[in-house]
Structure formats: C-alpha cells, structure tokens
Amino acid sequence: MASIDVQQQPVAVGRRRYAVLFGAAVVAAGLNYLVARGAVALGANAGFAPLTAPVFVPLTLLGTAAGYAGWTLVRRRSAAALKVVVPLVLVLSMIPDLLLLATKFIPDASGTAVAGLMLMHLVVTAVAVPAYQFTSQVSGPKTS
C-alpha cells in the first residue's frame, strides 16, 4: 500500500495562496492610488515622488510579500505573537515617515503628503493581514 506524505501540499493550495496574496497586493496598490490622489487633492504636491504610482506600487507589492514572509516566520513560532507583532510593525513602519516630516529629506514633503504615506501603510496592513490569515487557514494549522 502506498504511503501518503501529509506534509506535502497539493499544488492547488500553493497556487491559491499566491493568487490570494497577489490579489491582496493589487487591491492594496489600487487603494493606495486613491490615497495618493486624495493627498494631492488635499494639498500635497503632485510631484512628491512617494505619492506617484511608479514609486508606491512596487513598494506596495514588495511590502505585501515581505509582510507575508514575516507573518509566516512569526506564525511558525507563535501564532499568538502576531497580535503584538502586527501592530508593532505597523507603528515602526511610520518612523521613516515621521523622520521625513521632520527632516524633509525628500523634496516637497509636507504634512499632507506624509499623512498620505502613513495612511498607505495602514491600507496595506488592513488589506494584507486578512489575506495572510486566509492563506494560513488554507495551508493548514500552525505547526508546533
């Protein structure tokens, strides 16, 4: 009788996971586009590079992927720790924005522009975390 390797996941599960993560990244990038346009409408300079799609779209995609990698690493050790780690990482992600506001190391930085960047971090977190949770359920329970 053939044995079944329980650790091996079907290909469809892996593909579904990546489709969900890619979809979340695309949704987050689309919402970030709206945030950027809103920030410009409220007075941020349209030439402020971090609020332009060529800058924030790749960073949104990379941030979503990096977040999933971090999520996976933390979840393997302690799923309960995610309740602390996720908000902590979100708050820490705002530090460069606050430094930008204080030092204006990127031209045309303003309070409105930086507020838009900070809101983008919140948007990515709000979209990505449910996707991470969903893919964690698809791939099975946390291993001890």
C-alpha positions in Angstrom: 0.0 0.0 0.0 1.3 3.5 -0.9 2.1 5.9 1.9 0.9 9.5 1.8 3.2 12.3 2.8 1.0 14.6 4.9 3.5 17.4 4.9 3.2 17.8 1.1 0.6 20.3 0.0 -1.4 19.9 -3.2 -0.3 22.3 -6.0 -3.7 23.9 -6.0 -3.3 25.1 -2.4 0.0 26.8 -3.2 -1.4 28.4 -6.3 -4.4 29.6 -4.4 -2.2 31.1 -1.7 -0.2 33.1 -4.2 -3.3 34.2 -6.1 -4.8 35.5 -2.8 -1.6 37.3 -1.9 -1.2 38.8 -5.3 -4.8 39.9 -5.3 -4.4 41.5 -1.9 -1.3 43.3 -3.2 -3.2 44.6 -6.2 -6.1 45.7 -4.1 -3.8 47.5 -1.7 -2.0 49.2 -4.6 -5.3 50.3 -6.0 -6.4 51.7 -2.7 -3.0 53.4 -2.3 -3.6 55.1 -5.6 -6.8 56.5 -4.2 -5.0 57.6 -1.0 -2.3 59.3 -3.1 -4.8 61.1 -5.3 -6.7 62.2 -2.1 -3.5 63.5 -0.5 -2.8 65.5 -3.7 -6.4 66.8 -3.7 -5.9 67.9 -0.1 -2.7 69.9 -0.9 0.2 67.5 -1.2 2.5 68.4 -4.1 1.7 66.2 -7.2 5.4 65.9 -7.8 6.1 64.4 -4.4 7.7 61.1 -5.6 6.5 58.7 -2.9 2.9 59.6 -3.9 3.5 58.6 -7.5 2.5 55.2 -8.8 5.9 54.2 -10.1 7.2 54.5 -6.5 4.3 53.3 -4.3 3.1 50.4 -6.5 6.3 48.3 -6.4 6.8 49.2 -2.7 3.2 48.0 -2.0 3.9 44.7 -3.8 7.2 44.3 -2.0 5.8 45.3 1.3 2.9 42.8 0.9 5.4 40.0 0.1 7.8 40.9 2.9 4.9 41.1 5.3 3.8 37.6 4.3 7.4 36.3 4.9 7.4 37.9 8.3 3.9 36.6 9.1 5.0 33.1 8.2 8.1 33.2 10.3 6.3 34.6 13.3 3.3 32.2 12.9 5.6 29.2 12.8 7.0 30.1 16.3 3.8 31.5 17.9 0.6 32.5 16.2 -0.5 34.4 19.3 2.6 36.7 18.9 1.1 38.1 15.7 -1.4 40.1 17.9 1.6 42.0 19.1 3.9 41.9 16.1 1.5 43.2 13.5 0.6 46.5 15.3 4.2 46.9 16.4 5.5 46.6 12.8 2.8 49.0 11.6 3.8 51.6 14.2 7.5 51.0 13.3 6.8 51.5 9.6 5.7 55.0 10.4 9.1 56.1 11.8 10.6 56.8 8.4 7.5 58.9 7.5 7.9 60.9 10.7 11.6 61.4 10.0 10.7 62.6 6.5 8.3 65.1 8.0 10.9 66.3 10.5 13.9 66.5 8.0 12.2 66.9 4.6 14.9 64.7 3.1 12.6 64.2 0.0 11.7 67.4 -1.8 8.1 68.6 -1.5 7.4 66.7 1.7 4.6 68.2 3.6 2.3 67.2 6.4 -0.4 66.2 4.0 2.0 64.2 1.9 3.4 62.4 4.9 -0.1 61.7 6.3 -0.9 60.1 2.9 2.2 57.9 3.2 1.2 56.9 6.7 -2.3 56.1 5.6 -0.9 53.9 2.8 0.9 51.8 5.4 -2.4 51.4 7.2 -4.1 50.4 4.0 -1.6 47.8 3.1 -1.9 46.3 6.6 -5.7 46.4 6.5 -5.7 44.5 3.2 -2.8 42.2 3.7 -3.4 40.8 7.2 -6.8 39.3 6.3 -5.1 37.8 3.2 -2.4 36.3 5.4 -5.0 34.9 7.8 -6.9 33.4 4.9 -3.8 31.8 3.4 -2.8 30.5 6.8 -6.2 28.7 7.0 -5.8 27.3 3.5 -2.3 26.0 4.2 -3.3 24.3 7.5 -2.8 24.9 11.2 0.4 26.2 12.7 3.0 23.6 13.2 4.4 23.2 16.7 
